[in-house]
Amino acid sequence: MSQPAPAAPPLVSQAALKRLEAALEPATRQDLLRAARQWVRVKERGGRVVVVTGSGPNLHEGVTTMLAACVAAGLVDGIITSSAVVGHEMAGTLERVRRVDGAKLGLPPEVLPADGKVEVSLLGALDLERIGRDTVIDLDLYRRMLSAPGNEIIKVAGNLAYPSGLWTERLARRLEPLAKGAGLALEAVAGLGADPLTMLGACARRGVPCLVSVPQLVGGGQVGLAVGDAISISRRSGLIAELLAGADLIIESGLALAQEIHDGPFELFTGHGLWARHEGLPTFSLRDKALLRIDLDPAIRRVWDKERQGQEVARSIDQGLPKACHLNLPFRMEMSGFARLPGSQPLTGDLGVLWPLLAARVAKSLGVKPAFVCYKQGSALGESLRQFIVSQVRPVDPSAVVQALKER
């Protein structure tokens, strides 16, 4: 019996996008148009675009789901992300949970989070059955959690909620020996059974890389450990360097740790690749790369402006001055390398606003229709899209992973 076709996501209309764009500052609108033209030019000449994402708003705003659709449509040619994102995508990206008082369930205070709340996954019968095939579920505990009062919210899937979080971490450890046996990153193996509207699943289907960066390995509990243990850090760094070396445009999105891009072990222009090259290892340079950073922090723009106006970041380094104090700015490490790259461009603002505007412009210019376009969280349309992700984006199917590995 054939499976029913998945439901279509709510439509993000041109009118809805115009409303978002109308609220932008004029300077931000110009930056957005410049970024869209750059992306279009790269794809028109057959170039490659790599997106580097953090977790947090990238998941909540539906950006990772839209990026999966962009991968499938050929607009994005590789993903670098965090182990937290891998864990959440393995569990279906977003889920509905109820937050309940752990003490009332009989849990001792010392094992509870700061607010004393634990979470229960509000699963349908089919999803509960699927998880139950792979891990033992304490149904008595699950029923007691379901009957407890508490707020119901949508949040990232496979986190601390029971049983989805426990299942995801156990599944990652089950996939780890399969990844080692196949000589693959755990992300690639998980992608073989992941939903097509996850970055994991979309990259696996198209045969392009989806990799966790080394600074973003610690996240998702056992997921991050399994990702880190599946292949060596040296090999992971080499794979990421290879992906970045082949990129014509790199887009960073809501990213807290980007040292591997701007300070990497095989990169020559702002990184530490000099001695790797001396020792005969493959290296690359970001000197001529186009780099777009989408970030809510206005400090990234101010650091970039100071470097463009007087090379103040470079001068601080040359004179051995502390950059944060010298520039009088809160200074995240990755700002240094980003600001010094000649082809870098900041795009500051809300990811849930900028991403749908940017991707929709690029898709329209190239005559492509992605299967999913995100929209700002907190709006009626944004919330309906989040509901779509909860109901339609499924967790990894372990049997599909095994079958795909057998067919390799």
Buried (B, 14 or more C-beta within 10 A) or exposed (E): EEEEEBEEBBEBEEEBBEEBBEEBEEEBBEBBBEBBEBBBBBBEEEBBBBBBBBBBBBBBBBBBBBBBBBBBBBBBBBBBBBBBBBBBBBBBBBBBBBBBBBEEBEBEEEEBEEEBBBBBBBBEEEBBEBBBEBBEBEEEBBEBBEEBEBEEEBBBBBBBBBBBBBBBBBBBBBBBEBBBEBEBBBBBBBBBBBBBBBBBBBBBBBEBBBBBBBBBBBBBBBBBBBBBBBBEEEEBBBBBBBBBBBBBBBBBBBBBBBBBBBBBBBBBBBBBBEEBBEEEBEBBBBEEBBBBBBBEBEBBBBBBEBBEEEBBBBBBBEEEEEBBEBBEBEBBBBBBBBBBBEBBBBBBBBBBBBBBBBBBBBBBBBEBEBBBBBBBBEBEBBBEBBBBBBBBBBBBBBEEBBEBBEEE
